[in-house]
């Protein structure tokens, strides 16, 4: 976005919020497309291609382990890019994180399989997945803060929810391409080259995203700071460590629910229930469509009633719904599975629609990019990295995998307790002056 000039003595004209929100949404959609396409590939095809000497179960666990490495890298990315964001501005973060994630994703699509280069294949996969996570760790903080810090306080939740819709769009795009390839290619074609196509497409998407982001204006909150933190991470660890731990624990349930639905259930239903991958992708995508559409609605409720009440409600719904969701998944019936996924996604978005406004408001501006991003991405390690691995491990036996439901319920209760200890941050409008 080009800076506009005002007459001498007048304040600079505020940037167009719709255009800023659209650019942030597009960028997060592209970066999460890159991240999600790996998760779908891990559930469907990476095990036998990169870990062929393992049993089917062990191969899936190994593929999910490389998937989890991306989550471990995300807090490191939030530290790296958060330092840049708090020292140099939010805008450079958006460009650097998108470039890194896009290049790593394209490279994943070029890695030869185990049959071609042996153990170097999974090692390369691991390294590139780490780089993906490193880039995504910086993405969320930059995109959300740039939008949230431009938005008026009374509508901050609504405007900050636009980058929060990016993950839904990225997921739908990633899985939509996988769905088309899965429906049109034979199993042999899909395993040979079809799975690589979505990774190559990331290059085109990254180029489009960079064209949008290089013209964005810097955040006003950053420009108004008279003194920037010299080492933002040190200040966060020293002065805000309790807040970081609470936000990480609070957000763990959102990641756990989302990746239980979108990654673990996909592998479980295809391998254990003999449901076709096309049917599973369609069920999951339909639930994510509703989630994405309702994101701004939940954000408006957060602006009106507060961030914390919606987060507590989402945690409670998650805790109550995990056993019914697993029971519906175990039926293998598309409509029942969709119902289970839908309610879970509604509980998820009740929390995560307001997080983009909530987390920045919890941290002071000088360390906001580092603190909010580190807390957000540590929650991803607790909930996102572990869930597919733990769920696959505890669902080995015959019958309904109640152990998965128990695990997800426990995570929801942990997050409920953490949210209960966090303060409300919604700005309270000042009362109108009384006139005689």
Residue pairs with C-beta under 8 A, 6 or more apart in sequence:
1 15
1 16
1 19
1 20
1 23
1 215
1 216
1 217
2 215
3 12
3 217
4 12
4 13
4 15
5 12
5 13
6 12
6 13
14 150
15 150
15 217
17 147
17 150
17 151
17 159
20 146
20 147
20 150
20 216
20 217
21 147
21 159
21 162
21 163
22 162
23 212
23 213
23 216
24 94
24 143
24 144
24 146
24 147
24 162
24 163
24 166
25 162
25 163
25 165
25 166
25 169
26 166
26 208
26 209
26 212
27 94
27 98
27 139
27 143
27 163
27 166
27 209
27 212
27 213
28 139
28 140
28 143
28 163
28 164
28 165
28 166
28 167
28 170
29 165
29 166
29 167
29 169
29 170
29 173
30 98
30 102
30 166
30 170
30 202
30 205
30 206
30 208
30 209
31 97
31 98
31 101
31 102
31 135
31 136
31 139
31 166
31 170
31 209
32 136
32 166
32 167
32 169
32 170
32 171
33 169
33 170
33 171
33 173
33 174
33 202
33 205
34 101
34 102
34 104
34 105
34 132
34 135
34 136
34 170
34 202
34 205
34 206
35 70
35 101
35 132
35 133
35 136
35 170
36 167
36 170
36 171
36 174
36 175
36 262
37 105
37 174
37 177
37 178
37 198
37 199
37 202
38 67
38 70
38 105
38 108
38 129
38 132
39 67
39 259
39 262
39 263
39 388
40 174
40 175
40 178
40 262
40 263
40 266
40 281
41 178
41 195
41 198
41 199
42 63
42 64
42 66
42 67
42 263
42 267
42 388
43 60
43 63
43 64
43 263
43 264
43 266
43 267
43 270
43 388
44 178
44 182
44 195
44 266
44 267
44 270
44 277
45 190
45 191
45 195
46 63
46 66
46 125
46 195
47 54
47 56
47 59
47 60
47 62
47 63
48 56
48 59
48 191
49 113
49 114
49 191
49 195
50 62
50 63
50 66
50 113
50 114
50 121
50 122
50 125
51 58
51 59
51 62
51 63
51 114
51 122
52 59
52 114
52 115
53 114
54 62
56 271
57 392
57 396
60 267
60 271
60 392
61 389
61 392
61 393
62 122
64 263
64 264
64 267
64 388
64 389
64 392
65 389
66 122
66 125
66 126
66 129
67 129
67 263
67 385
67 388
68 384
68 385
68 386
68 388
68 389
69 126
69 129
69 130
69 133
69 385
70 129
70 130
70 132
70 133
70 136
70 385
71 133
71 255
71 377
71 380
71 381
71 384
71 385
72 130
72 133
72 381
72 385
73 129
73 130
73 131
73 132
73 133
73 134
73 137
74 133
74 134
74 136
74 137
74 377
74 380
74 381
75 137
75 374
75 377
75 378
75 380
75 381
76 133
76 134
76 137
77 97
77 133
77 134
77 135
77 136
77 137
77 138
77 377
78 137
78 138
78 140
78 141
78 370
78 373
78 374
78 376
78 377
79 137
79 233
79 370
79 374
80 134
80 137
80 138
81 93
81 96
81 97
81 137
81 138
81 139
81 141
81 142
81 369
81 373
82 93
82 138
82 141
82 232
82 233
82 369
82 370
82 371
82 373
82 374
83 231
83 232
83 233
83 370
84 92
84 93
84 96
84 138
85 92
85 93
85 138
85 141
85 142
85 145
85 222
85 369
85 370
85 373
86 228
86 229
86 232
86 366
86 367
86 368
86 369
86 370
87 228
87 229
87 232
89 218
89 219
89 222
90 141
90 142
90 145
90 146
90 149
90 218
90 219
90 222
90 369
91 142
91 146
91 213
91 216
91 217
91 218
91 219
93 138
93 139
93 141
93 142
93 369
94 139
94 142
94 143
94 146
94 213
94 216
95 210
95 213
95 214
96 135
96 138
97 135
97 136
97 137
97 138
97 139
97 142
98 135
98 139
98 206
98 209
98 210
98 213
99 135
99 206
99 210
100 131
100 134
100 135
100 138
101 131
101 132
101 135
101 136
101 139
101 206
102 135
102 202
102 203
102 205
102 206
102 207
102 209
103 131
103 203
103 206
104 128
104 129
104 131
104 132
104 135
105 128
105 132
105 199
105 202
105 203
105 206
106 199
106 200
106 202
106 203
106 206
107 128
108 125
108 128
108 129
108 132
108 199
109 196
109 197
109 198
109 199
109 200
109 202
110 196
110 199
110 200
111 121
111 124
111 125
111 128
112 121
113 121
114 121
114 122
137 373
137 377
138 373
140 163
140 373
140 376
140 377
141 369
141 370
141 372
141 373
141 376
142 369
143 163
143 166
144 160
144 163
144 164
144 356
144 359
144 360
144 372
145 219
145 221
145 360
145 368
145 369
145 372
146 216
146 218
146 219
147 159
147 160
147 162
147 163
147 356
148 156
148 159
148 160
148 356
148 357
148 360
149 219
149 220
149 221
149 222
149 360
149 365
150 159
150 217
150 219
150 220
151 158
151 159
151 160
153 427
154 303
154 427
154 429
155 303
156 303
156 357
156 361
156 427
157 299
157 300
157 302
157 303
157 307
157 353
157 354
157 356
157 357
157 426
158 296
158 299
158 300
158 303
160 299
160 356
160 357
160 360
161 295
161 296
161 298
161 299
161 353
161 354
161 356
161 357
162 296
163 356
164 295
164 299
164 352
164 353
164 355
164 356
165 292
165 295
165 296
168 288
168 289
168 291
168 292
168 295
169 292
171 262
171 285
171 288
172 285
172 288
172 289
172 292
174 198
175 262
175 281
175 284
175 285
175 288
176 285
177 197
177 198
177 201
178 195
178 198
178 281
179 278
179 281
179 282
179 285
181 190
181 194
181 195
181 197
181 198
182 190
182 194
182 277
182 278
182 281
183 278
185 194
221 365
221 368
222 365
224 365
225 365
225 366
227 366
228 366
229 235
229 366
229 367
229 370
232 366
232 367
232 369
232 370
232 371
233 370
233 374
235 366
235 367
236 244
236 363
236 367
236 370
236 371
236 374
237 244
239 367
240 363
240 367
240 371
243 362
243 363
243 371
243 375
243 422
244 371
244 374
244 375
244 378
245 378
246 375
246 418
246 421
246 422
247 359
247 362
247 372
247 375
247 376
247 378
247 379
247 418
247 422
248 375
248 376
248 378
248 379
248 381
248 382
249 379
249 382
249 414
249 415
249 417
249 418
250 311
250 315
250 379
250 415
250 418
250 419
250 422
251 351
251 352
251 355
251 375
251 376
251 379
251 380
251 382
251 383
251 415
252 379
252 382
252 383
252 411
252 414
252 415
253 314
253 315
253 318
253 351
253 383
253 408
253 411
253 412
253 414
253 415
253 416
254 314
254 348
254 351
254 352
254 355
254 379
254 383
254 415
255 379
255 380
255 382
255 383
255 384
255 387
256 382
256 383
256 384
256 386
256 387
256 407
256 408
256 411
256 412
257 318
257 322
257 344
257 345
257 347
257 348
257 383
257 408
257 412
258 345
258 348
258 384
259 383
259 384
259 387
259 388
260 344
260 387
260 388
260 391
260 404
260 408
261 284
261 287
261 325
261 341
261 344
261 345
262 284
262 288
263 387
263 388
264 387
264 388
264 391
264 392
264 404
265 280
265 284
265 329
265 337
265 341
266 277
266 280
266 281
266 284
267 388
267 392
268 329
268 391
268 392
268 395
268 401
269 275
269 280
269 329
269 332
269 337
270 276
270 277
270 280
272 395
273 330
273 332
274 332
275 332
275 334
275 337
279 334
280 337
282 334
283 334
283 337
283 338
283 341
284 341
286 338
286 341
286 342
287 338
287 341
287 342
287 344
287 345
288 345
290 342
290 345
290 346
291 345
291 346
291 348
291 349
294 346
294 349
294 353
295 349
295 352
295 353
296 353
297 353
298 310
298 349
298 350
298 353
298 354
299 353
299 354
299 356
299 357
301 310
301 354
302 310
302 353
302 354
302 357
302 358
302 426
303 357
303 426
306 424
306 426
307 354
307 355
307 357
307 358
307 361
307 424
307 425
307 426
308 358
308 419
308 422
308 423
308 424
308 425
309 424
310 350
310 351
310 353
310 354
311 350
311 351
311 354
311 355
311 358
311 419
311 422
312 416
312 419
312 420
313 350
314 347
314 348
314 349
314 350
314 351
314 352
315 347
315 351
315 412
315 413
315 415
315 416
315 419
316 412
316 416
317 343
317 346
317 347
317 350
318 344
318 347
318 348
318 408
318 409
318 412
318 415
319 409
319 412
319 413
319 416
321 343
321 344
321 347
322 344
322 405
322 406
322 408
322 409
322 412
323 402
323 405
323 409
324 340
324 343
325 340
325 341
325 343
325 344
325 405
326 340
326 400
326 401
326 402
326 404
326 405
327 340
327 400
327 405
328 336
328 337
328 339
328 340
329 337
329 340
330 399
330 400
330 401
331 337
355 376
357 425
358 425
359 372
359 375
359 376
360 368
360 372
361 425
361 426
361 427
362 371
362 372
362 422
362 423
362 425
363 371
363 372
382 411
383 411
387 407
387 408
387 411
390 404
390 407
391 401
391 404
391 407
391 408
394 401
394 403
394 404
394 407
395 401
395 403
395 404
